[in-house]
Amino acid sequence: MHFKTYKDQIGRWRWALFGADNRQIAVSGETFRNQADAEQGIALVRSAHEAPVRA
């Protein structure tokens, strides 16, 4: 899996997560003013691996 940062249609930064087959499986739910902030969003997602799953 890998993450990618990119600018959207209005020039704001987003991130996307791709699976091993290179298919997109998640995108950021918000936009960011700069690439560094999008990368911080990626870091937050990565750190959430121990978050509980609630039904």
Protein Blocks (a to p, Z undefined) as FASTA:
>chain_A
ZZdddddfkopacdddddfkopafbdcfbdcfbfklmmmmmmmmmmmmmpccdZZ
